[in-house]
Amino acid sequence: MNIAEGTMAVIDRIEDGIVTVELEDETIVHWKKEEMPEGIKEGYVLCYQKGQWVIDMAAYEKRKREIEEMLFDFFD
């Protein structure tokens, strides 16, 4: 699969050495864990740069805050 430079994705699941990610267009794709950056966790945001995935901690923190705000508003 060809991934465009700058594509964002969220790690949905890591299971049995396979990483399932959801691309920004909602496409679900799978990669071998060894092809991903070290230290990945479910929920992390990735960005495709120079032919590889990199962890985007700023985008992850922003997404995490947005989810927390939605949950707070929902239960308020």
PDB file of N, H, CA, C and O in Angstrom:
ATOM      1  N   MET A   1       0.845  -1.175   0.000  1.00  0.00           N
ATOM      2  CA  MET A   1       0.000   0.000   0.000  1.00  0.00           C
ATOM      3  C   MET A   1       0.889   1.237   0.000  1.00  0.00           C
ATOM      4  O   MET A   1       1.826   1.333   0.793  1.00  0.00           O
ATOM      5  N   ASN A   2       0.600   2.173  -0.880  1.00  0.00           N
ATOM      6  H   ASN A   2      -0.161   2.095  -1.524  1.00  0.00           H
ATOM      7  CA  ASN A   2       1.326   3.437  -0.906  1.00  0.00           C
ATOM      8  C   ASN A   2       0.690   4.411   0.066  1.00  0.00           C
ATOM      9  O   ASN A   2      -0.509   4.677  -0.003  1.00  0.00           O
ATOM     10  N   ILE A   3       1.490   4.934   0.959  1.00  0.00           N
ATOM     11  H   ILE A   3       2.465   4.718   1.015  1.00  0.00           H
ATOM     12  CA  ILE A   3       1.026   5.901   1.944  1.00  0.00           C
ATOM     13  C   ILE A   3       1.622   7.252   1.574  1.00  0.00           C
ATOM     14  O   ILE A   3       2.827   7.361   1.348  1.00  0.00           O
ATOM     15  N   ALA A   4       0.785   8.274   1.513  1.00  0.00           N
ATOM     16  H   ALA A   4      -0.193   8.185   1.696  1.00  0.00           H
ATOM     17  CA  ALA A   4       1.252   9.612   1.161  1.00  0.00           C
ATOM     18  C   ALA A   4       2.041  10.227   2.311  1.00  0.00           C
ATOM     19  O   ALA A   4       1.726  10.015   3.482  1.00  0.00           O
ATOM     20  N   GLU A   5       3.054  10.977   1.963  1.00  0.00           N
ATOM     21  H   GLU A   5       3.310  11.149   1.012  1.00  0.00           H
ATOM     22  CA  GLU A   5       3.849  11.714   2.951  1.00  0.00           C
ATOM     23  C   GLU A   5       2.930  12.601   3.786  1.00  0.00           C
ATOM     24  O   GLU A   5       2.085  13.313   3.243  1.00  0.00           O
ATOM     25  N   GLY A   6       3.096  12.557   5.097  1.00  0.00           N
ATOM     26  H   GLY A   6       3.782  11.979   5.538  1.00  0.00           H
ATOM     27  CA  GLY A   6       2.297  13.392   5.993  1.00  0.00           C
ATOM     28  C   GLY A   6       0.982  12.782   6.435  1.00  0.00           C
ATOM     29  O   GLY A   6       0.238  13.405   7.192  1.00  0.00           O
ATOM     30  N   THR A   7       0.676  11.559   5.972  1.00  0.00           N
ATOM     31  H   THR A   7       1.280  11.052   5.357  1.00  0.00           H
ATOM     32  CA  THR A   7      -0.558  10.888   6.382  1.00  0.00           C
ATOM     33  C   THR A   7      -0.531  10.633   7.885  1.00  0.00           C
ATOM     34  O   THR A   7       0.475  10.190   8.438  1.00  0.00           O
ATOM     35  N   MET A   8      -1.653  10.923   8.530  1.00  0.00           N
ATOM     36  H   MET A   8      -2.470  11.283   8.081  1.00  0.00           H
ATOM     37  CA  MET A   8      -1.780  10.697   9.969  1.00  0.00           C
ATOM     38  C   MET A   8      -2.562   9.407  10.196  1.00  0.00           C
ATOM     39  O   MET A   8      -3.405   9.033   9.381  1.00  0.00           O
ATOM     40  N   ALA A   9      -2.279   8.730  11.308  1.00  0.00           N
ATOM     41  H   ALA A   9      -1.594   9.034  11.971  1.00  0.00           H
ATOM     42  CA  ALA A   9      -2.966   7.490  11.656  1.00  0.00           C
ATOM     43  C   ALA A   9      -2.991   7.347  13.173  1.00  0.00           C
ATOM     44  O   ALA A   9      -2.160   7.916  13.881  1.00  0.00           O
ATOM     45  N   VAL A  10      -3.961   6.577  13.654  1.00  0.00           N
ATOM     46  H   VAL A  10      -4.636   6.114  13.079  1.00  0.00           H
ATOM     47  CA  VAL A  10      -4.069   6.285  15.080  1.00  0.00           C
ATOM     48  C   VAL A  10      -3.931   4.777  15.259  1.00  0.00           C
ATOM     49  O   VAL A  10      -4.556   4.002  14.535  1.00  0.00           O
ATOM     50  N   ILE A  11      -3.112   4.364  16.221  1.00  0.00           N
ATOM     51  H   ILE A  11      -2.604   4.993  16.808  1.00  0.00           H
ATOM     52  CA  ILE A  11      -2.951   2.937  16.502  1.00  0.00           C
ATOM     53  C   ILE A  11      -4.199   2.454  17.222  1.00  0.00           C
ATOM     54  O   ILE A  11      -4.515   2.908  18.321  1.00  0.00           O
ATOM     55  N   ASP A  12      -4.898   1.533  16.588  1.00  0.00           N
ATOM     56  H   ASP A  12      -4.641   1.165  15.694  1.00  0.00           H
ATOM     57  CA  ASP A  12      -6.134   0.992  17.139  1.00  0.00           C
ATOM     58  C   ASP A  12      -5.868  -0.198  18.052  1.00  0.00           C
ATOM     59  O   ASP A  12      -6.457  -0.320  19.126  1.00  0.00           O
ATOM     60  N   ARG A  13      -4.961  -1.079  17.601  1.00  0.00           N
ATOM     61  H   ARG A  13      -4.482  -0.979  16.729  1.00  0.00           H
ATOM     62  CA  ARG A  13      -4.749  -2.323  18.357  1.00  0.00           C
ATOM     63  C   ARG A  13      -3.352  -2.873  18.041  1.00  0.00           C
ATOM     64  O   ARG A  13      -2.853  -2.737  16.923  1.00  0.00           O
ATOM     65  N   ILE A  14      -2.745  -3.484  19.034  1.00  0.00           N
ATOM     66  H   ILE A  14      -3.150  -3.593  19.941  1.00  0.00           H
ATOM     67  CA  ILE A  14      -1.478  -4.193  18.856  1.00  0.00           C
ATOM     68  C   ILE A  14      -1.696  -5.594  19.401  1.00  0.00           C
ATOM     69  O   ILE A  14      -1.931  -5.777  20.596  1.00  0.00           O
ATOM     70  N   GLU A  15      -1.616  -6.583  18.516  1.00  0.00           N
ATOM     71  H   GLU A  15      -1.425  -6.434  17.546  1.00  0.00           H
ATOM     72  CA  GLU A  15      -1.939  -7.949  18.920  1.00  0.00           C
ATOM     73  C   GLU A  15      -1.155  -8.947  18.081  1.00  0.00           C
ATOM     74  O   GLU A  15      -1.150  -8.865  16.853  1.00  0.00           O
ATOM     75  N   ASP A  16      -0.495  -9.885  18.741  1.00  0.00           N
ATOM     76  H   ASP A  16      -0.498  -9.951  19.739  1.00  0.00           H
ATOM     77  CA  ASP A  16       0.239 -10.962  18.069  1.00  0.00           C
ATOM     78  C   ASP A  16       1.225 -10.441  17.023  1.00  0.00           C
ATOM     79  O   ASP A  16       1.351 -11.018  15.943  1.00  0.00           O
ATOM     80  N   GLY A  17       1.924  -9.344  17.348  1.00  0.00           N
ATOM     81  H   GLY A  17       1.821  -8.876  18.225  1.00  0.00           H
ATOM     82  CA  GLY A  17       2.926  -8.804  16.440  1.00  0.00           C
ATOM     83  C   GLY A  17       2.371  -8.014  15.274  1.00  0.00           C
ATOM     84  O   GLY A  17       3.121  -7.604  14.388  1.00  0.00           O
ATOM     85  N   ILE A  18       1.056  -7.794  15.263  1.00  0.00           N
ATOM     86  H   ILE A  18       0.447  -8.127  15.983  1.00  0.00           H
ATOM     87  CA  ILE A  18       0.406  -7.025  14.198  1.00  0.00           C
ATOM     88  C   ILE A  18      -0.154  -5.739  14.790  1.00  0.00           C
ATOM     89  O   ILE A  18      -0.823  -5.753  15.824  1.00  0.00           O
ATOM     90  N   VAL A  19       0.131  -4.624  14.115  1.00  0.00           N
ATOM     91  H   VAL A  19       0.675  -4.612  13.275  1.00  0.00           H
ATOM     92  CA  VAL A  19      -0.369  -3.321  14.541  1.00  0.00           C
ATOM     93  C   VAL A  19      -1.479  -2.910  13.580  1.00  0.00           C
ATOM     94  O   VAL A  19      -1.269  -2.827  12.370  1.00  0.00           O
ATOM     95  N   THR A  20      -2.665  -2.654  14.134  1.00  0.00           N
ATOM     96  H   THR A  20      -2.835  -2.722  15.117  1.00  0.00           H
ATOM     97  CA  THR A  20      -3.801  -2.197  13.343  1.00  0.00           C
ATOM     98  C   THR A  20      -3.918  -0.695  13.530  1.00  0.00           C
ATOM     99  O   THR A  20      -4.031  -0.207  14.654  1.00  0.00           O
ATOM    100  N   VAL A  21      -3.889   0.040  12.414  1.00  0.00           N
ATOM    101  H   VAL A  21      -3.797  -0.356  11.501  1.00  0.00           H
ATOM    102  CA  VAL A  21      -4.001   1.494  12.484  1.00  0.00           C
ATOM    103  C   VAL A  21      -5.167   1.967  11.633  1.00  0.00           C
ATOM    104  O   VAL A  21      -5.537   1.337  10.642  1.00  0.00           O
ATOM    105  N   GLU A  22      -5.737   3.096  12.046  1.00  0.00           N
ATOM    106  H   GLU A  22      -5.436   3.608  12.851  1.00  0.00           H
ATOM    107  CA  GLU A  22      -6.792   3.733  11.270  1.00  0.00           C
ATOM    108  C   GLU A  22      -6.216   5.005  10.678  1.00  0.00           C
ATOM    109  O   GLU A  22      -5.814   5.917  11.401  1.00  0.00           O
ATOM    110  N   LEU A  23      -6.181   5.055   9.337  1.00  0.00           N
ATOM    111  H   LEU A  23      -6.507   4.315   8.750  1.00  0.00           H
ATOM    112  CA  LEU A  23      -5.681   6.239   8.655  1.00  0.00           C
ATOM    113  C   LEU A  23      -6.695   7.368   8.770  1.00  0.00           C
ATOM    114  O   LEU A  23      -7.848   7.140   9.136  1.00  0.00           O
ATOM    115  N   GLU A  24      -6.262   8.592   8.453  1.00  0.00           N
ATOM    116  H   GLU A  24      -5.325   8.777   8.155  1.00  0.00           H
ATOM    117  CA  GLU A  24      -7.140   9.742   8.597  1.00  0.00           C
ATOM    118  C   GLU A  24      -8.378   9.660   7.704  1.00  0.00           C
ATOM    119  O   GLU A  24      -9.379  10.317   7.989  1.00  0.00           O
ATOM    120  N   ASP A  25      -8.331   8.865   6.629  1.00  0.00           N
ATOM    121  H   ASP A  25      -7.518   8.331   6.398  1.00  0.00           H
ATOM    122  CA  ASP A  25      -9.517   8.689   5.776  1.00  0.00           C
ATOM    123  C   ASP A  25     -10.376   7.513   6.245  1.00  0.00           C
ATOM    124  O   ASP A  25     -11.281   7.076   5.533  1.00  0.00           O
ATOM    125  N   GLU A  26     -10.089   7.004   7.444  1.00  0.00           N
ATOM    126  H   GLU A  26      -9.355   7.358   8.022  1.00  0.00           H
ATOM    127  CA  GLU A  26     -10.803   5.915   8.114  1.00  0.00           C
ATOM    128  C   GLU A  26     -10.518   4.533   7.534  1.00  0.00           C
ATOM    129  O   GLU A  26     -11.202   3.568   7.875  1.00  0.00           O
ATOM    130  N   THR A  27      -9.514   4.427   6.662  1.00  0.00           N
ATOM    131  H   THR A  27      -8.959   5.210   6.386  1.00  0.00           H
ATOM    132  CA  THR A  27      -9.073   3.133   6.157  1.00  0.00           C
ATOM    133  C   THR A  27      -8.325   2.407   7.271  1.00  0.00           C
ATOM    134  O   THR A  27      -7.502   3.001   7.967  1.00  0.00           O
ATOM    135  N   ILE A  28      -8.617   1.125   7.435  1.00  0.00           N
ATOM    136  H   ILE A  28      -9.286   0.642   6.870  1.00  0.00           H
ATOM    137  CA  ILE A  28      -7.932   0.297   8.429  1.00  0.00           C
ATOM    138  C   ILE A  28      -6.836  -0.488   7.713  1.00  0.00           C
ATOM    139  O   ILE A  28      -7.091  -1.152   6.709  1.00  0.00           O
ATOM    140  N   VAL A  29      -5.617  -0.407   8.238  1.00  0.00           N
ATOM    141  H   VAL A  29      -5.410   0.133   9.054  1.00  0.00           H
ATOM    142  CA  VAL A  29      -4.498  -1.145   7.655  1.00  0.00           C
ATOM    143  C   VAL A  29      -3.724  -1.843   8.771  1.00  0.00           C
ATOM    144  O   VAL A  29      -3.840  -1.490   9.945  1.00  0.00           O
ATOM    145  N   HIS A  30      -2.936  -2.836   8.380  1.00  0.00           N
ATOM    146  H   HIS A  30      -2.842  -3.122   7.427  1.00  0.00           H
ATOM    147  CA  HIS A  30      -2.174  -3.636   9.337  1.00  0.00           C
ATOM    148  C   HIS A  30      -0.695  -3.623   8.950  1.00  0.00           C
ATOM    149  O   HIS A  30      -0.348  -3.685   7.770  1.00  0.00           O
ATOM    150  N   TRP A  31       0.169  -3.541   9.962  1.00  0.00           N
ATOM    151  H   TRP A  31      -0.112  -3.491  10.921  1.00  0.00           H
ATOM    152  CA  TRP A  31       1.610  -3.605   9.762  1.00  0.00           C
ATOM    153  C   TRP A  31       2.202  -4.570  10.771  1.00  0.00           C
ATOM    154  O   TRP A  31       1.637  -4.808  11.839  1.00  0.00           O
ATOM    155  N   LYS A  32       3.350  -5.118  10.411  1.00  0.00           N
ATOM    156  H   LYS A  32       3.809  -4.924   9.544  1.00  0.00           H
ATOM    157  CA  LYS A  32       4.101  -5.912  11.380  1.00  0.00           C
ATOM    158  C   LYS A  32       4.660  -4.950  12.424  1.00  0.00           C
ATOM    159  O   LYS A  32       5.099  -3.847  12.098  1.00  0.00           O
ATOM    160  N   LYS A  33       4.638  -5.378  13.668  1.00  0.00           N
ATOM    161  H   LYS A  33       4.281  -6.273  13.933  1.00  0.00           H
ATOM    162  CA  LYS A  33       5.102  -4.511  14.752  1.00  0.00           C
ATOM    163  C   LYS A  33       6.550  -4.068  14.536  1.00  0.00           C
ATOM    164  O   LYS A  33       6.905  -2.936  14.865  1.00  0.00           O
ATOM    165  N   GLU A  34       7.386  -4.950  13.988  1.00  0.00           N
ATOM    166  H   GLU A  34       7.098  -5.869  13.722  1.00  0.00           H
ATOM    167  CA  GLU A  34       8.789  -4.582  13.794  1.00  0.00           C
ATOM    168  C   GLU A  34       8.980  -3.495  12.732  1.00  0.00           C
ATOM    169  O   GLU A  34      10.060  -2.913  12.636  1.00  0.00           O
ATOM    170  N   GLU A  35       7.942  -3.215  11.932  1.00  0.00           N
ATOM    171  H   GLU A  35       7.064  -3.688  12.010  1.00  0.00           H
ATOM    172  CA  GLU A  35       8.010  -2.142  10.938  1.00  0.00           C
ATOM    173  C   GLU A  35       7.579  -0.791  11.512  1.00  0.00           C
ATOM    174  O   GLU A  35       7.617   0.226  10.820  1.00  0.00           O
ATOM    175  N   MET A  36       7.173  -0.790  12.769  1.00  0.00           N
ATOM    176  H   MET A  36       7.142  -1.616  13.331  1.00  0.00           H
ATOM    177  CA  MET A  36       6.677   0.426  13.415  1.00  0.00           C
ATOM    178  C   MET A  36       7.743   0.970  14.366  1.00  0.00           C
ATOM    179  O   MET A  36       8.685   0.260  14.718  1.00  0.00           O
ATOM    180  N   PRO A  37       7.593   2.234  14.783  1.00  0.00           N
ATOM    181  CA  PRO A  37       8.572   2.801  15.723  1.00  0.00           C
ATOM    182  C   PRO A  37       8.553   2.078  17.067  1.00  0.00           C
ATOM    183  O   PRO A  37       7.518   1.555  17.480  1.00  0.00           O
ATOM    184  N   GLU A  38       9.679   2.050  17.736  1.00  0.00           N
ATOM    185  H   GLU A  38      10.519   2.476  17.400  1.00  0.00           H
ATOM    186  CA  GLU A  38       9.744   1.441  19.071  1.00  0.00           C
ATOM    187  C   GLU A  38       8.936   2.272  20.052  1.00  0.00           C
ATOM    188  O   GLU A  38       8.841   3.492  19.921  1.00  0.00           O
ATOM    189  N   GLY A  39       8.355   1.598  21.036  1.00  0.00           N
ATOM    190  H   GLY A  39       8.432   0.607  21.143  1.00  0.00           H
ATOM    191  CA  GLY A  39       7.637   2.293  22.095  1.00  0.00           C
ATOM    192  C   GLY A  39       6.199   2.642  21.777  1.00  0.00           C
ATOM    193  O   GLY A  39       5.571   3.399  22.517  1.00  0.00           O
ATOM    194  N   ILE A  40       5.661   2.102  20.682  1.00  0.00           N
ATOM    195  H   ILE A  40       6.171   1.487  20.081  1.00  0.00           H
ATOM    196  CA  ILE A  40       4.281   2.432  20.323  1.00  0.00           C
ATOM    197  C   ILE A  40       3.299   1.825  21.315  1.00  0.00           C
ATOM    198  O   ILE A  40       3.567   0.797  21.938  1.00  0.00           O
ATOM    199  N   LYS A  41       2.158   2.487  21.445  1.00  0.00           N
ATOM    200  H   LYS A  41       1.940   3.322  20.939  1.00  0.00           H
ATOM    201  CA  LYS A  41       1.074   2.015  22.300  1.00  0.00           C
ATOM    202  C   LYS A  41      -0.244   2.280  21.589  1.00  0.00           C
ATOM    203  O   LYS A  41      -0.330   3.142  20.714  1.00  0.00           O
ATOM    204  N   GLU A  42      -1.267   1.531  21.976  1.00  0.00           N
ATOM    205  H   GLU A  42      -1.197   0.831  22.687  1.00  0.00           H
ATOM    206  CA  GLU A  42      -2.596   1.760  21.416  1.00  0.00           C
ATOM    207  C   GLU A  42      -3.020   3.192  21.722  1.00  0.00           C
ATOM    208  O   GLU A  42      -2.830   3.687  22.833  1.00  0.00           O
ATOM    209  N   GLY A  43      -3.593   3.845  20.723  1.00  0.00           N
ATOM    210  H   GLY A  43      -3.747   3.444  19.820  1.00  0.00           H
ATOM    211  CA  GLY A  43      -4.042   5.223  20.879  1.00  0.00           C
ATOM    212  C   GLY A  43      -3.039   6.252  20.395  1.00  0.00           C
ATOM    213  O   GLY A  43      -3.403   7.406  20.168  1.00  0.00           O
ATOM    214  N   TYR A  44      -1.770   5.856  20.231  1.00  0.00           N
ATOM    215  H   TYR A  44      -1.474   4.919  20.416  1.00  0.00           H
ATOM    216  CA  TYR A  44      -0.764   6.805  19.763  1.00  0.00           C
ATOM    217  C   TYR A  44      -1.097   7.275  18.351  1.00  0.00           C
ATOM    218  O   TYR A  44      -1.669   6.532  17.553  1.00  0.00           O
ATOM    219  N   VAL A  45      -0.732   8.512  18.060  1.00  0.00           N
ATOM    220  H   VAL A  45      -0.268   9.116  18.708  1.00  0.00           H
ATOM    221  CA  VAL A  45      -0.908   9.083  16.731  1.00  0.00           C
ATOM    222  C   VAL A  45       0.425   8.974  15.999  1.00  0.00           C
ATOM    223  O   VAL A  45       1.481   9.282  16.551  1.00  0.00           O
ATOM    224  N   LEU A  46       0.355   8.531  14.751  1.00  0.00           N
ATOM    225  H   LEU A  46      -0.503   8.281  14.302  1.00  0.00           H
ATOM    226  CA  LEU A  46       1.541   8.381  13.922  1.00  0.00           C
ATOM    227  C   LEU A  46       1.451   9.304  12.716  1.00  0.00           C
ATOM    228  O   LEU A  46       0.360   9.678  12.285  1.00  0.00           O
ATOM    229  N   CYS A  47       2.602   9.664  12.181  1.00  0.00           N
ATOM    230  H   CYS A  47       3.488   9.361  12.531  1.00  0.00           H
ATOM    231  CA  CYS A  47       2.669  10.438  10.947  1.00  0.00           C
ATOM    232  C   CYS A  47       3.665   9.733  10.029  1.00  0.00           C
ATOM    233  O   CYS A  47       4.736   9.318  10.471  1.00  0.00           O
ATOM    234  N   TYR A  48       3.308   9.597   8.748  1.00  0.00           N
ATOM    235  H   TYR A  48       2.437   9.934   8.389  1.00  0.00           H
ATOM    236  CA  TYR A  48       4.175   8.927   7.787  1.00  0.00           C
ATOM    237  C   TYR A  48       5.135   9.952   7.200  1.00  0.00           C
ATOM    238  O   TYR A  48       4.713  10.876   6.505  1.00  0.00           O
ATOM    239  N   GLN A  49       6.426   9.790   7.479  1.00  0.00           N
ATOM    240  H   GLN A  49       6.769   9.039   8.043  1.00  0.00           H
ATOM    241  CA  GLN A  49       7.443  10.735   7.029  1.00  0.00           C
ATOM    242  C   GLN A  49       8.643   9.991   6.472  1.00  0.00           C
ATOM    243  O   GLN A  49       9.171   9.076   7.105  1.00  0.00           O
ATOM    244  N   LYS A  50       9.062  10.388   5.296  1.00  0.00           N
ATOM    245  H   LYS A  50       8.633  11.131   4.782  1.00  0.00           H
ATOM    246  CA  LYS A  50      10.268   9.832   4.666  1.00  0.00           C
ATOM    247  C   LYS A  50      10.246   8.308   4.615  1.00  0.00           C
ATOM    248  O   LYS A  50      11.255   7.651   4.874  1.00  0.00           O
ATOM    249  N   GLY A  51       9.085   7.757   4.280  1.00  0.00           N
ATOM    250  H   GLY A  51       8.266   8.290   4.069  1.00  0.00           H
ATOM    251  CA  GLY A  51       8.974   6.317   4.095  1.00  0.00           C
ATOM    252  C   GLY A  51       8.821   5.492   5.350  1.00  0.00           C
ATOM    253  O   GLY A  51       8.935   4.267   5.300  1.00  0.00           O
ATOM    254  N   GLN A  52       8.562   6.144   6.492  1.00  0.00           N
ATOM    255  H   GLN A  52       8.469   7.139   6.532  1.00  0.00           H
ATOM    256  CA  GLN A  52       8.370   5.378   7.724  1.00  0.00           C
ATOM    257  C   GLN A  52       7.400   6.100   8.648  1.00  0.00           C
ATOM    258  O   GLN A  52       7.181   7.305   8.528  1.00  0.00           O
ATOM    259  N   TRP A  53       6.827   5.340   9.565  1.00  0.00           N
ATOM    260  H   TRP A  53       7.005   4.361   9.662  1.00  0.00           H
ATOM    261  CA  TRP A  53       5.933   5.912  10.565  1.00  0.00           C
ATOM    262  C   TRP A  53       6.749   6.473  11.713  1.00  0.00           C
ATOM    263  O   TRP A  53       7.721   5.859  12.153  1.00  0.00           O
ATOM    264  N   VAL A  54       6.348   7.652  12.200  1.00  0.00           N
ATOM    265  H   VAL A  54       5.559   8.150  11.843  1.00  0.00           H
ATOM    266  CA  VAL A  54       6.960   8.235  13.392  1.00  0.00           C
ATOM    267  C   VAL A  54       5.843   8.607  14.361  1.00  0.00           C
ATOM    268  O   VAL A  54       4.736   8.952  13.947  1.00  0.00           O
ATOM    269  N   ILE A  55       6.142   8.533  15.645  1.00  0.00           N
ATOM    270  H   ILE A  55       7.041   8.253  15.982  1.00  0.00           H
ATOM    271  CA  ILE A  55       5.161   8.888  16.667  1.00  0.00           C
ATOM    272  C   ILE A  55       5.059  10.406  16.731  1.00  0.00           C
ATOM    273  O   ILE A  55       6.072  11.101  16.805  1.00  0.00           O
ATOM    274  N   ASP A  56       3.828  10.916  16.703  1.00  0.00           N
ATOM    275  H   ASP A  56       3.005  10.352  16.643  1.00  0.00           H
ATOM    276  CA  ASP A  56       3.571  12.357  16.814  1.00  0.00           C
ATOM    277  C   ASP A  56       2.953  12.606  18.187  1.00  0.00           C
ATOM    278  O   ASP A  56       1.731  12.607  18.338  1.00  0.00           O
ATOM    279  N   MET A  57       3.813  12.818  19.188  1.00  0.00           N
ATOM    280  H   MET A  57       4.805  12.818  19.065  1.00  0.00           H
ATOM    281  CA  MET A  57       3.329  12.970  20.562  1.00  0.00           C
ATOM    282  C   MET A  57       2.465  14.214  20.736  1.00  0.00           C
ATOM    283  O   MET A  57       1.526  14.197  21.532  1.00  0.00           O
ATOM    284  N   ALA A  58       2.759  15.291  20.013  1.00  0.00           N
ATOM    285  H   ALA A  58       3.522  15.305  19.367  1.00  0.00           H
ATOM    286  CA  ALA A  58       1.944  16.508  20.128  1.00  0.00           C
ATOM    287  C   ALA A  58       0.521  16.225  19.660  1.00  0.00           C
ATOM    288  O   ALA A  58      -0.438  16.644  20.308  1.00  0.00           O
ATOM    289  N   ALA A  59       0.376  15.520  18.540  1.00  0.00           N
ATOM    290  H   ALA A  59       1.156  15.179  18.014  1.00  0.00           H
ATOM    291  CA  ALA A  59      -0.955  15.173  18.032  1.00  0.00           C
ATOM    292  C   ALA A  59      -1.648  14.194  18.973  1.00  0.00           C
ATOM    293  O   ALA A  59      -2.862  14.274  19.165  1.00  0.00           O
ATOM    294  N   TYR A  60      -0.890  13.273  19.559  1.00  0.00           N
ATOM    295  H   TYR A  60       0.095  13.209  19.403  1.00  0.00           H
ATOM    296  CA  TYR A  60      -1.458  12.321  20.517  1.00  0.00           C
ATOM    297  C   TYR A  60      -2.004  13.048  21.741  1.00  0.00           C
ATOM    298  O   TYR A  60      -3.122  12.773  22.176  1.00  0.00           O
ATOM    299  N   GLU A  61      -1.224  13.973  22.299  1.00  0.00           N
ATOM    300  H   GLU A  61      -0.316  14.196  21.945  1.00  0.00           H
ATOM    301  CA  GLU A  61      -1.667  14.723  23.481  1.00  0.00           C
ATOM    302  C   GLU A  61      -2.904  15.557  23.161  1.00  0.00           C
ATOM    303  O   GLU A  61      -3.822  15.645  23.976  1.00  0.00           O
ATOM    304  N   LYS A  62      -2.931  16.170  21.973  1.00  0.00           N
ATOM    305  H   LYS A  62      -2.185  16.098  21.311  1.00  0.00           H
ATOM    306  CA  LYS A  62      -4.092  16.964  21.560  1.00  0.00           C
ATOM    307  C   LYS A  62      -5.327  16.077  21.449  1.00  0.00           C
ATOM    308  O   LYS A  62      -6.398  16.429  21.944  1.00  0.00           O
ATOM    309  N   ARG A  63      -5.176  14.928  20.799  1.00  0.00           N
ATOM    310  H   ARG A  63      -4.307  14.641  20.397  1.00  0.00           H
ATOM    311  CA  ARG A  63      -6.296  13.990  20.640  1.00  0.00           C
ATOM    312  C   ARG A  63      -6.787  13.501  21.999  1.00  0.00           C
ATOM    313  O   ARG A  63      -7.991  13.394  22.230  1.00  0.00           O
ATOM    314  N   LYS A  64      -5.856  13.209  22.887  1.00  0.00           N
ATOM    315  H   LYS A  64      -4.877  13.296  22.699  1.00  0.00           H
ATOM    316  CA  LYS A  64      -6.197  12.736  24.227  1.00  0.00           C
ATOM    317  C   LYS A  64      -7.014  13.793  24.980  1.00  0.00           C
ATOM    318  O   LYS A  64      -8.009  13.464  25.627  1.00  0.00           O
ATOM    319  N   ARG A  65      -6.591  15.067  24.896  1.00  0.00           N
ATOM    320  H   ARG A  65      -5.783  15.334  24.371  1.00  0.00           H
ATOM    321  CA  ARG A  65      -7.335  16.157  25.548  1.00  0.00           C
ATOM    322  C   ARG A  65      -8.734  16.299  24.964  1.00  0.00           C
ATOM    323  O   ARG A  65      -9.702  16.495  25.699  1.00  0.00           O
ATOM    324  N   GLU A  66      -8.841  16.200  23.634  1.00  0.00           N
ATOM    325  H   GLU A  66      -8.055  16.041  23.037  1.00  0.00           H
ATOM    326  CA  GLU A  66     -10.147  16.320  22.979  1.00  0.00           C
ATOM    327  C   GLU A  66     -11.088  15.214  23.439  1.00  0.00           C
ATOM    328  O   GLU A  66     -12.265  15.469  23.694  1.00  0.00           O
ATOM    329  N   ILE A  67     -10.585  14.000  23.547  1.00  0.00           N
ATOM    330  H   ILE A  67      -9.629  13.792  23.340  1.00  0.00           H
ATOM    331  CA  ILE A  67     -11.411  12.880  24.010  1.00  0.00           C
ATOM    332  C   ILE A  67     -11.831  13.097  25.454  1.00  0.00           C
ATOM    333  O   ILE A  67     -12.988  12.867  25.804  1.00  0.00           O
ATOM    334  N   GLU A  68     -10.906  13.536  26.292  1.00  0.00           N
ATOM    335  H   GLU A  68      -9.966  13.723  26.008  1.00  0.00           H
ATOM    336  CA  GLU A  68     -11.238  13.807  27.694  1.00  0.00           C
ATOM    337  C   GLU A  68     -12.310  14.889  27.803  1.00  0.00           C
ATOM    338  O   GLU A  68     -13.219  14.776  28.626  1.00  0.00           O
ATOM    339  N   GLU A  69     -12.211  15.944  26.976  1.00  0.00           N
ATOM    340  H   GLU A  69     -11.472  16.036  26.308  1.00  0.00           H
ATOM    341  CA  GLU A  69     -13.209  17.014  26.990  1.00  0.00           C
ATOM    342  C   GLU A  69     -14.574  16.498  26.547  1.00  0.00           C
ATOM    343  O   GLU A  69     -15.597  16.862  27.127  1.00  0.00           O
ATOM    344  N   MET A  70     -14.589  15.643  25.509  1.00  0.00           N
ATOM    345  H   MET A  70     -13.758  15.348  25.038  1.00  0.00           H
ATOM    346  CA  MET A  70     -15.860  15.075  25.046  1.00  0.00           C
ATOM    347  C   MET A  70     -16.495  14.228  26.139  1.00  0.00           C
ATOM    348  O   MET A  70     -17.701  14.310  26.368  1.00  0.00           O
ATOM    349  N   LEU A  71     -15.691  13.417  26.812  1.00  0.00           N
ATOM    350  H   LEU A  71     -14.711  13.350  26.626  1.00  0.00           H
ATOM    351  CA  LEU A  71     -16.215  12.583  27.892  1.00  0.00           C
ATOM    352  C   LEU A  71     -16.716  13.440  29.047  1.00  0.00           C
ATOM    353  O   LEU A  71     -17.761  13.148  29.628  1.00  0.00           O
ATOM    354  N   PHE A  72     -15.979  14.496  29.384  1.00  0.00           N
ATOM    355  H   PHE A  72     -15.131  14.734  28.912  1.00  0.00           H
ATOM    356  CA  PHE A  72     -16.396  15.395  30.456  1.00  0.00           C
ATOM    357  C   PHE A  72     -17.732  16.049  30.103  1.00  0.00           C
ATOM    358  O   PHE A  72     -18.629  16.117  30.943  1.00  0.00           O
ATOM    359  N   ASP A  73     -17.867  16.531  28.859  1.00  0.00           N
ATOM    360  H   ASP A  73     -17.138  16.475  28.177  1.00  0.00           H
ATOM    361  CA  ASP A  73     -19.118  17.156  28.417  1.00  0.00           C
ATOM    362  C   ASP A  73     -20.262  16.154  28.411  1.00  0.00           C
ATOM    363  O   ASP A  73     -21.393  16.495  28.759  1.00  0.00           O
ATOM    364  N   PHE A  74     -19.970  14.916  28.015  1.00  0.00           N
ATOM    365  H   PHE A  74     -19.052  14.639  27.733  1.00  0.00           H
ATOM    366  CA  PHE A  74     -21.001  13.881  27.942  1.00  0.00           C
ATOM    367  C   PHE A  74     -21.558  13.559  29.324  1.00  0.00           C
ATOM    368  O   PHE A  74     -22.767  13.394  29.488  1.00  0.00           O
ATOM    369  N   PHE A  75     -20.676  13.470  30.318  1.00  0.00           N
ATOM    370  H   PHE A  75     -19.694  13.603  30.185  1.00  0.00           H
ATOM    371  CA  PHE A  75     -21.102  13.092  31.659  1.00  0.00           C
ATOM    372  C   PHE A  75     -21.461  14.287  32.537  1.00  0.00           C
ATOM    373  O   PHE A  75     -21.840  14.112  33.695  1.00  0.00           O
ATOM    374  N   ASP A  76     -21.345  15.488  32.000  1.00  0.00           N
ATOM    375  H   ASP A  76     -21.038  15.630  31.059  1.00  0.00           H
ATOM    376  CA  ASP A  76     -21.652  16.695  32.765  1.00  0.00           C
ATOM    377  C   ASP A  76     -23.141  16.942  32.822  1.00  0.00           C
ATOM    378  O   ASP A  76     -23.582  17.919  33.428  1.00  0.00           O
TER     379      ASP A  76
END
